[in-house]
Amino acid sequence: MGTYIKDVRNEAKRVTWPTRRNTLITTGAVLAMVTVTCIFFFIVDQVIGLGVRELFGVGG
């Protein structure tokens, strides 16, 4: 068990951690893409819902 913990610590020292700036840029890009995707699917859902209501006369 001690050897395992020692190996894990040595491996963690070799990891190249991203800088704060890189982390903020990546987080911003993810949030922007999530927002764009949500807006896109909202619009598609509204268009499909409108089409179903017009064609079949069902739904709110």
C-alpha positions in Angstrom: 0.0 0.0 0.0 2.8 2.4 0.8 4.5 1.8 -2.6 1.2 2.5 -4.3 0.8 5.8 -2.5 4.4 6.7 -3.3 3.9 5.9 -7.0 0.7 8.0 -7.1 2.5 11.0 -5.6 5.3 10.7 -8.1 2.9 10.4 -11.0 0.9 13.5 -9.7 4.2 15.5 -9.7 4.6 14.7 -13.5 1.2 16.0 -14.4 1.2 19.3 -16.4 -1.5 21.3 -14.8 -3.3 24.0 -16.9 -2.7 27.6 -15.9 -5.5 29.7 -14.4 -5.9 31.6 -17.6 -6.2 28.4 -19.7 -8.8 27.1 -17.2 -10.9 30.3 -17.4 -10.7 30.4 -21.2 -11.8 26.7 -21.5 -14.6 27.2 -18.9 -15.8 30.3 -20.8 -15.8 28.3 -24.1 -17.8 25.5 -22.5 -20.4 27.8 -21.0 -20.7 29.7 -24.3 -21.3 26.4 -26.3 -23.8 25.2 -23.7 -25.7 28.4 -24.0 -25.7 28.3 -27.8 -26.8 24.6 -27.8 -29.6 25.4 -25.3 -30.9 28.2 -27.5 -30.7 26.1 -30.6 -32.7 23.2 -29.1 -35.2 25.6 -27.6 -35.9 27.1 -31.1 -36.0 23.6 -32.7 -38.5 22.4 -30.0 -40.7 25.5 -30.5 -40.8 25.0 -34.3 -41.6 21.3 -34.0 -44.3 22.0 -31.4 -45.8 24.7 -33.6 -45.8 22.2 -36.5 -47.5 19.5 -34.5 -50.2 22.0 -33.2 -50.9 23.2 -36.7 -51.0 19.8 -38.3 -52.9 17.9 -35.7 -54.6 20.6 -33.6 -53.2 19.0 -30.4 -51.1 20.5 -27.6 -51.2 23.7 -25.7 
